[in-house]
Amino acid sequence: MAKTKRMRIALISENSVVPFRSGGFRTVNCALELKKRGHFPLIFAPSEKKSVEGIEVVQLIQPMQGKSLFGLFLKVISFEFRVLFNLFKNRKRIDAILLRSTVPAFVAYPFAKLFHKKIMLDMTDVQSEYLKGSANGFIAKSMVNLLCSLEYSIIHKFSRIVTVSEEMKRIIIAHNVDASKVSVVYDGADLDKFKPARKKSRMIIHHGGASTQDGVEMIPKAAVSILKKYPDAKFYIVGNGNRVEAVKKIAQDCGVIGAFVFTGWLPFDEMEDLLASSEIGLVTRPDTPANNTVLTLKMLEYWAVGAVPVIPRLKAMQEVATDGKNALFFEPENIKDLTDKIIKLLDNKSLMSKMSKNGIAVSKKFSWKMLMPKLADICEEEFSK
């Protein structure tokens, strides 16, 4: 590819970059790759600081924290107004815009067209699909259906779209998005930060979000049978979300609360240490259209530190993980199958060691340093048109 002129690129995310939360990793690592190529990235995201990794951050609010569907809707509207205000304020400092999701697209896309800025979409989630399972009642369901229609309508407008899985690509093409517009760049892990370490025997971890879409209520139910055979097993719930209190209550009711440690969100280095010490890493998402489209960062980070992932048989995860080689799949929402797969690993240290080594090996394919050049190439190609 011919050398691309240096551009001032705004990267907009609804996920925090200080401290890091989920999609914030992708945003920052893409910005670092663009900066390495001589461009001038400017991040718009929730953040406790005005810079991250030497890149300026325009600080926004965190939108995805409403206590109800209506509260969430108000948070998103407020976030979008702040995005629009800050885009207008910084309009002379921007040549192009990279959106991490559709959340800011409803204001960023018309802004880009009005002020003649290049724009593209890097989708890590189909946001409205997550709301379908939590919508109860006619009004709530009608609102979610409307949001879903609006989300796909804005996706159609982009001339270039990146998704994080082939399944996500398939889903949006099924909604009549032109396949030639869509490329896939998987999510990754920071292999400089997530490194293997000495394991603590029978330490089992779930880290990251613990919200409705994460299915974490399964874990204490599975723990009942696991603890009968391995009473010294420990379960760490690292992170937070709207289902953590439910998990605590289930653990209490099942009589296994003493085997659980709930840390909440931790400083990054403490979270890394716990993750690296764990033998088994859990992903417990239920089988929903949205969950079938994502790998989850936690699975990739489990690989990086040598924790063996026990994961649901969902489509995007099956694109990259091999059952019995670098992960064990269980049938989604099947507590007995989850229990059996964890016990299978605890019963067989040789198998666990072999799968741990295989996971570390495959994680090298999912290093941000390997993946972000591909995303930056797509950005440069689209923005130079």
Secondary structure as UniProt FT lines:
FT   STRAND          8..12
FT   STRAND          17..18
FT   HELIX           23..36
FT   TURN            37..38
FT   STRAND          40..47
FT   STRAND          51..52
FT   TURN            53..54
FT   STRAND          55..60
FT   HELIX           69..89
FT   HELIX           91..93
FT   STRAND          96..99
FT   TURN            103..104
FT   HELIX           105..114
FT   TURN            115..116
FT   STRAND          118..123
FT   HELIX           127..131
FT   HELIX           132..134
FT   HELIX           138..157
FT   STRAND          161..163
FT   HELIX           166..174
FT   TURN            175..176
FT   HELIX           179..181
FT   STRAND          182..184
FT   TURN            191..193
FT   TURN            201..202
FT   STRAND          203..207
FT   HELIX           212..214
FT   TURN            216..217
FT   HELIX           218..229
FT   TURN            231..232
FT   STRAND          234..238
FT   TURN            242..243
FT   HELIX           244..253
FT   TURN            254..255
FT   HELIX           257..259
FT   STRAND          260..264
FT   HELIX           268..277
FT   STRAND          280..282
FT   TURN            289..290
FT   HELIX           291..293
FT   HELIX           297..305
FT   STRAND          308..312
FT   HELIX           315..320
FT   TURN            324..326
FT   STRAND          327..330
FT   TURN            332..333
FT   HELIX           335..347
FT   HELIX           349..363
FT   HELIX           364..366
FT   HELIX           368..383
//
